[in-house]
């Protein structure tokens, strides 16, 4: 496999391939900033594109610790902080994002007070790249309940959406409710926004004391192709100490199966499945309305081992983190969205994003080193640099955990306002076949630097 960097002139992949065939070995395309698309970097910044996480690697996640952030996964804060503020502004309160991969990109469901104050509802917004958001709308009203929130959404292969949420008061407690849609527009037979009914309440047969269970914000749903069943992971505030697991053929009527994890007050918020070399891995994201996130990895989706710390809050704006939702693309985990806010009252939340990316370092010929300071969506890494910077050097690309130096670029000029692109492997293959460029891979390198600012 080969890799190099080139400067972005805004061309389509087809035109990029043609241009590279036309250049000499070792040269990079050079264009003026005026030729770059509207997404060009501002003076004082550099953007490197093509750095999104690759295929899920369980070894990177198994390296963590239960008591501190000891993994070196390169999660970068999105420079838009928050990435999605409430439409109500200062009095708004949105959280619990659940990102569903669709044919056109992602549909992000979330709850709270976005356009309505005081009663939680379910909303959604669409994006192709997490750079722009469209079609922001109310999906589920609160109906007879005071609140309907904490969505956990999935889409099946036939296009059907299933959405699990928390309703309150429902029998005097919080209970999961279930909604389906064949197209994302008609929910439980009604054009959105749908007003829920008591009949939407989820049943979990066999769970002791389900009628009095208090299941608030922990209704993570997963559909597993391996067994053709829906899996529900939940916590009961009246039976603290465990995360529980139930299964269902239709996503509405569940059968309790087992305690999936013994926990220290960590709330299950999302579970995603990945497959590596024929082995299944189930990644659970957890929070506790506090200062950090956790995760737990399972190989069967039924029992999860001890949780490991994922990340702490990043500043005053996200001091109290009230949810977590993974962002995936097929067998890749691109990062996560989460709801968080500054006050301990937990009622002024916004949606933040952290993206798992390759660790990219620019090494100047004079020994200068620049590392990314943030991200702009899952595939762009942002560097803060002096506004007049223009120095020769090369890029080094490390694995997402910083442990392995994967590639080094040909020499280039690192300039303020520049955009550089890591070509797609498929495009590189075409270039190599065409004989246009043979790009070297550095061999025998030791471990790369640890991620900073976790």
Secondary structure, 3 states (H helix, E strand, C coil): CCCCEEECCCCCHHHHHHHHHHCCCCCCCCCCHHHCCCCCCCCCEEEEECCECCECCHHHHHCCCCCCCCCCCCEEEECCCCCECCCCHHHCEEEEEEEEEECCEEEEEEEEECCCCCCCEEEEEEECCCCCCEEEEEEEECCCCCEEEEEEEEECCCCCEEEEEEEEEECCEEEEEEEEECCCCEECCEECCEECCHHHECEEECCCCHHHCCCCCCEEEEEECCCCEEEEEECCCCCCCEEEEEEECCCCEEEEEEEEEECCCCEEEEEEEEEECCEEEEEEEEECCECEEEEEEECCCCCCCCCEEEEECCCHHHCEECCCEEEEECCEEEEEEEEEECCCCCCCCEEEEEEEECEEEEEECCCCEEECCEECCCCEEEEECCCCCEEEEEEEEECCCCCCEEEECCCEEEECCCEEEECCHHHHHHHHHHCCCCCCCCCCCCCCCCCCCC
